[in-house]
Amino acid sequence: MDSDQGKLFIGGISWETSEEKLGDYFGQYGEVLQTVVMKDKTTGRPRGFGFVVFADPAVLDMVLQDKHTIDGRL
């Protein structure tokens, strides 16, 4: 994706949270084009943050109005 429109930073996620889980959770707000959980290049372990890209950038306003708990992390 060439633009950052519709891209949301997700910080403080659990090391157990997968890209699929992020997609399923945020899919309730609108169509999710991509999810990424950032991983350490050396160990391959998740780094505790990721990104979600929505098809419609207007969805971000709705997402940012709510508090979210995924895998026990706020």
C-alpha positions in Angstrom: 0.0 0.0 0.0 1.5 3.3 -1.1 -0.5 5.5 1.3 -0.8 5.4 5.1 -4.5 6.3 4.8 -6.5 3.9 6.9 -3.4 2.6 8.7 -3.6 2.3 12.5 -0.8 1.6 14.9 -1.7 -1.0 17.6 0.6 -0.8 20.6 0.9 -2.9 23.7 -0.4 -6.1 22.2 0.3 -9.4 23.8 3.1 -11.6 22.5 0.4 -14.2 21.8 -1.7 -11.9 19.6 -1.6 -13.0 15.9 -2.2 -11.1 12.7 -5.4 -13.3 12.3 -6.6 -12.3 15.8 -6.1 -8.6 15.0 -8.0 -9.0 11.7 -10.9 -10.8 13.3 -11.1 -8.2 16.1 -10.9 -5.1 14.0 -13.0 -6.6 11.2 -16.1 -5.7 13.3 -15.4 -2.0 12.4 -15.0 -2.4 8.7 -13.1 -4.2 6.0 -9.5 -5.0 7.0 -7.0 -5.0 4.1 -3.9 -6.0 6.1 -2.6 -6.8 9.6 1.0 -6.9 10.6 2.5 -7.9 14.0 6.0 -6.6 14.1 8.7 -9.2 15.0 12.3 -9.1 16.1 14.6 -9.8 13.1 17.0 -11.9 15.2 14.7 -14.0 17.4 11.4 -13.9 15.4 9.5 -13.0 18.6 6.7 -10.5 18.5 7.7 -7.0 19.6 4.4 -6.1 21.2 3.0 -3.8 18.4 1.6 -4.0 15.0 -0.6 -2.3 12.4 -4.0 -2.7 10.9 -5.0 -1.2 7.5 -8.6 -0.5 6.8 -10.2 -0.3 3.3 -12.1 2.8 4.4 -10.0 5.4 6.3 -13.2 6.9 7.8 -13.4 3.7 10.0 -10.4 5.0 12.0 -12.6 7.6 13.8 -14.9 4.9 15.1 -12.0 2.7 16.2 -10.3 5.5 18.1 -13.5 6.3 20.0 -13.5 2.9 21.7 -11.3 1.2 24.2 -10.0 -2.2 23.1 -9.0 -5.3 25.0 -7.3 -8.1 22.9 -5.9 -11.2 24.6 -6.3 -9.5 28.0 -4.3 -6.4 27.0 -5.9 -2.9 26.9 
